[in-house]
C-alpha cells in the first residue's frame, strides 16, 4: 500500500478557516465510506499535519486511498476557488 501525500500551502487566516471547514465537511461526508475501505484495516484513512514553511503554513495530508485523495483535492480546489470569487 502506498501513501498519497498532498501538500497544500495555506496563504491566510481566512484560507486556514476555509480549509478547516472543508476538511470537517469532507470527513463527515466520507466517514462511512472510509470505514469500509480495505485500507482501513491496516492504516488510518487520513493523516493531517501542519508544517511551518517560512511565513506560511503547509497542510500535509496523507491518504491510503487514491480515490479519496483525488476527491479531497478536487473538492478543496472548488472550495478555494469559490471563496476567491472564482479567481485562483
N, C-alpha and C positions, 0 to 999 in steps of 0.2 A: 504494500500500500504506500502510495506516495503522498507527500504533503503538497497542498496547493497553497502557496503563500501570496497574499495580496498586500501591498504596501500603499497606504493612502495618506498623502500629505494633507494635513488639516490647516487651512490658511487663516482661520479667525475663530474667535469665541463663538460667533454665530454658526459657523460651519461645524464646530465641535458639538454644539447643541443639536444641530440637524443630524449629525452622524449618530449621536446617542439615541435620538428619537427613531431614526431609521433602523438602527441595529435592534432596538427593542421590538419594533413592529415586525421586522424580518423574522426574528426568533419566535415571536408569538404566532405568526402565520405558518412557520415551518416546523414548529415544535413537535407535532405528532409525527410528521414525516421523518424527522431526524431520528426518533427512537426506533423506527422500523428499518433503517438502513443497515446493511451488513457491517459497515464500518463502525457502527455504534458499539459493537461488541468489543472492539479492540482499541478504540481511541475516541476522544471527545469529538463531537460533531464540529465544533468551532472553538478555537482558542484565540482570544483577542488580548493584545497588549499594546502599550504605547512606548515609542522610542522618541526621546527628545532629539531633535536634529537642528542645531543652530537656534534660530528664532522661531521655529515651527515645531509642531508635534506630528509624528508619523504614526498612524494606526497600522498595526501589523496583524492581519487576520490569517489564521492557518486553518484550512479546511481539509477534510479527508475525502470529500466527495466533489468531483469536478462540476457536476450539475449544480450543486449548491453554491460553489464558488462563482460560477457564471451567473447564476440568478442574483446573488448578492451584488456582484459588480454592475450588472445591468440596472438593477433597481437603484443602487446608490447613484449611478450616473444620472438617471432620470430625476431622482430626488434633488440632487445638487443642481442640475440644470434648471429645474422648475423653481428652486429657491432663488436662482440668479436671474430669473425672468427669461430663461432660455439662452442666456449668454454664459458659456463656459468653455 
